[in-house]
Amino acid sequence: MGVLELLLETGFWVATVRMATPLLFGTLGELICERAGVLNLGIEGIMAAGCMGGWCWVYLGGSLWGAVLFAAAVGAALGLVHALFTVHLGLSQHVTGLGITMLASALSSFAFRMLLPKATTPPKIVPFAAMDIPGLSSIPLLGPVLFGQTPLTLLALAALGVTAWVLYRTPAGLALRMAGENPMAVESQGLSVHAIRTVAVMAGSALMAVGGAFLTLAAFDAYYIGMVNGRGWICIALVVFASWRPGKALLGALLFAAFDAVQMRVQQQSGLAIPYQVYLMMPYVFSIVALVVMSRRAAYPAALLVPFRKGER
Amino acid sequence: MRIEPREQPSLALTVLAPVLAVGVALALCSLLIWLSGTSPARALGLLLKGSLGSTFALTETLTRATPLIFTGLAAAVAFRAKLWNIGAEGQLYAGAAMATWLGTGMLDLPAWLMVPTLFLAGALAGGLLLLGPTLLKTRLAVDEVVTTLLLNFVVLLAVNWLVFGPWKDPMAMGWPQAAPVVDAAVLAPMVAKTRLHWGFVVALACAVGAWAVIRFSTWGLEIRAVGHSERASRFAGIPVGRAVLRTALLSGGLAGMAGVSELAGLKGYLTLDLSPGFGYSGIVVAMLAALHPLGVVAAALFVAVISIGADSMSRSLEISNYIADVATALSLLAVLVSMLAPRWRIRWR
């Protein structure tokens, strides 16, 4: 099968957009945190917690949309912990983030095992179904690719729009970006850097958790320990790739998902000249290459990783 | 009452703070155990009995502490120089793969030469693996946290390919594992009929060595200076780039030795479950030890007690052994906060 044929195939694009959805949520979430000046390495664990929280909510009888909200709340709570440690206490953002990842992943696995001590196969839930919007879904190519998805994909695109609008068109967004570039200036405007950063990290973490919840609520129908499988780390690379801009985050997420989709198709073909592990490596190698290429002109938020203390410069 | 900064950190608090923090973490875990309907006292008793209560339990704990000392040291020396090496997991597998390549028939050496050769080669593999991200950091300012992390996945997939493909042992009944290392490469058990092997002593020696290097050598001074302030070090004429690269070789090398020790001392052959995340636990160990190489030994023992004890406890009680991961993660966060304590004092007025 040639590359051109693949690109013309609707199924390939449907799969790409589906796989891009959790990456888009995660990348947007990380982008919001970093724009406010806080690196959030808790993302891998926060996604795992969202994954488990969302599944748990439905498994215990809740609704699917309730599960999305619950996952967001879990994410925001973990974000609050990260913010308390890094923003208010000024602790190392690297180490705190890793600690959050470890804690959230361990708590998710622990809760899952305590909930189902004896299950050998993870119980299934009924996930979000693909939408069928009369009229829109029947548009050739665009219909199934965009509107034949689960509602969470549209939610991700809406989140992208809202994030971009807030960041660039509202005073709150300006204050948030200033907190990441020049916190002193924010303080001189009579605003609190600590408050802005806390809210940003909580909101960003909520988005990450919803990205994790997408995995159990829309992509798969059960929870597996370790199912986030590095997606969070890829999102961190994607933020650099996107040069901290929401629009480019969409581009990056789609590019990576397309790569993943190609990799899966190639894997299924028999008579492989290259071992399938090489294809599985590609997203990670690609992330590193993207980091190297982009870092040359990377415009890191100037105050990223720098704790802010009132009255100090 | 008010809280104000101290000029000189209090020594008593510096020592007491981490102990207190671990106490808080264990209290939080007890709460979790209590919430899941078991008596925390009984669970803790079983945990201690399972990790320290018998000769067998004790040797199991020391066996578990061995790779944690190596990876803890790897994180500690790197973090000292503000080199955020999160890739110890990949470096561990790189060391193990190197030892497999050389140790399964490639080299024919007597044991007294074979074992040191494998350790050196494994260290070299781990060190070189970290050299790449470090060069990207010093030359192109690419953040090493993400690159070292992503490399873990790449290395694990490479090992996956090796044990499913070219290195697959035809005698392993279809299991994805490489051929066992030759007898000369096996680390002998230290205590008969237990799994405790001489890798533990190598790990202790490395801890003392790393402490001596950091404390007494010029190189150690450079590591500490760069970690303290890169700008000031540059100003003082320290070759910052070279110091960081050497630190990378040392850090990656220690992580690579963890892989050799696990392979030659415990498993005997390369598999994908050689490490249940020792690279990541090493970061916790290093932080618990406040990045002090000798403290790493104590911290590794603590983490080993928790994980071996939790395994044993979860077999007798209906509590998932993931409680060990929860406890170590909580300890990490609590210790982070506690490290602030010595620098502040409470004034009563």
Interface residues (C-beta under 8 A of the other chain):
Chain A: L41 V81 F85 L89 L91 S92 H94 V95 T96 L98 G99 I100 M102 L103 S105 A106 L107 S109 F110 R113 M114 P117 G230 W233 I234 I236 A237 V240 P275 Q277 V278 L280 M281 Y284 V285 S287 I288 L291 V292 S295 R296 A298
Chain B: L32 S36 W84 I86 L136 L140 A141 V142 D143 V145 V146 T147 L149 L150 L151 F153 V154 L157 A158 N160 W161 F164 G165 Y280 I283 V284 M287 E318 I319 S320 Y322 I323 D325 V326 T328 A329 L330 L332 L333 L336 V337 M339 L340
